[in-house]
Amino acid sequence: MKLFPIITAHARDQFEARLKNAYPGCKKDPDRLLDKLLRQAYPTSINPTSLVNRTLKHGYPVMYYRTDDGWRFVIKEEDDGSCKLITVERICKGEN
């Protein structure tokens, strides 16, 4: 990832909803927690079948995946070289 990504409204909303689902009663500020997790996240990959399905569904040519503490951050590189966090997922099935 070249730059710290711009966090889209969709990504922020998904993180907040999934945070509440994964950790009911969590009192931490979702924006601060998202920023912290994203800053300490490390590069990861997804399996080839999922990668093909995501590319066909969304058509995003250059994607980066980062992970930390059970969270997956899906980052799209824009034509101008900037990056956008487009969604945040829980890695464990059933937590999304």
Secondary structure by P-SEA (a helix, b strand, c coil): ccccccccaaaaaaaaaaaaaacccccccaaaaaaaaaaabbbbbccaaaaaaaaaaccccbbbbbbcccbbbbbbbccccccccccccccccccc
